[in-house]
Amino acid sequence: MRPDPLSEAAARRHELTRAKAVQALRELDRAGTPVTFAGVAQAAGVSRSWLYAQHDISGQIRRLRQETKDAGSAGTVPVAQRATEASLRARLTAALGRSKQLADENARLRRQLARALGDQRSTGIRSGNDQGG
């Protein structure tokens, strides 16, 4: 016996609507836009009541909304792109190391410049003594 064409169409429409809602949710999060039921509903072209009835999608919205609240000022950065404490520490350590390298190089170049200017002065003084004497 063949499945009911209306049931098949309804199932396809339901899956398409779910896919649009999930896509809207991901795009809002990726863009750093606060994820809310109203925002996802508007972006996906669905009703908020439909979103609330989809337990997995509404759970994701609640989770992302809570993570945004917990992040405080980092709320504009998508969850997937937020730096961990360990990665920030590693970046700071690398920046401090690079800063020390640059300071050492700067000191070395200053010494070279001072030597070169000293040599230039002593050569100029000797030349001036030779010409004036």
N, C-alpha and C positions, 0 to 999 in steps of 0.2 A: 504494500500500500504506500502511495506517495504522500510525503509530508504536506501539510496545508500551506499553500503559497502565501497566505496572509501571515501565518506564524513565521514563515521564513523571512518575509519582508520586514516584519516587526523585529525579529532577532538581528537582522543586518543593520537596520536603522539604529537599534540600541547599541550595537557594537561600534558603529560609526560615531554616534554621539559620545560614547565613552572615550573613544580614541581622540576626538576633538577636545574633550575636557582634560584628558591627561596631557595632550600636547600644549594646551593653553597653560596648564599648571607648570609644566617644564619651562616654557618660554618666559613666563612671569618670573620664575625663580632665577633663570639664567640671566635675565635682564636686570636683576636686582630690584625689581618692582615688588612691593609688599604683596604677599600671597594672601588673598582673602576670598571668602565665598563669593562676594559680589564681583570682585575682579575676575575670578576664574569663570563665573557664570557669564559675564559680559563678553570676555575674550572668546569663549567657546560657543556662545549663542545658545546657552541652555538656562534653565531656571535654577534659582538657588535651592528651591525645594527638591528638585531632581538631584542636585549635588549632595544634599544632606542624605538622600535615600541611598546613595552609592557609598557604602561604608568604607571601602578601601580608598576611594578618592577623597572623601571627606576626612578620613584619618590622615592622609598626606597633607591636606590643607591645614588641618589643626597642628600637625607636627611642624610644618614649615613656619606657620604663624608663631608658634611658641619659640622656635629657634631664633626667629627674627627678634622677638621680645627679649630673649635671653642674651642675644648678642649686643643689645643696646645700640651704641652708635654704629656698629658694623652692620646694622640692619639693611643698608642699601647694597651690600655686597651679597651676591648669590651664595647660598649655603655651600655649594660645591666648590666655590672659589675662595672661601675664607681660609686664611693661613692658620696653621696650628701653632701652638706655643713652641713646639720643638723646631718647626721650620723658621719661625721668627728668630729664635735664639741662634740657629745656625747662620741665618743671614746677617745678624748683628755681629757674630763672631767673625765672619768673613769680611764684613765692612771694616771692623776694627783692625783686622790684620792688614787689609789693603791700605788703610789710613796710616798705619805704622810704616809700611813699605814706602809710601809716598813721602812721609816725613824724613825717613832715612835717605831717600834719594835726593830730596830737597837739600838736606844738610851736606851731602856729598857734592852736589852741584855748587853750593855756596862756597865750599872749601876750594873747589877747582877754580871758580871765578876769582876768589881772593888771591889764589896763587898766580893766576894769569895776570891779574891787575898789578900784583906786586912785581912780577917779572917785567911787565910793560913799563912800570915806573922806574925800576932799577935800570932797565935798558935805556930809557929816555934820559935819566940822570947821567949815566955814563956817556951817552951820546952828546948831551949838552955840555959836559965837562970837557970832552974831547974837542968840541967845536969852539968852546969859549976860551980854551987854554992855549 
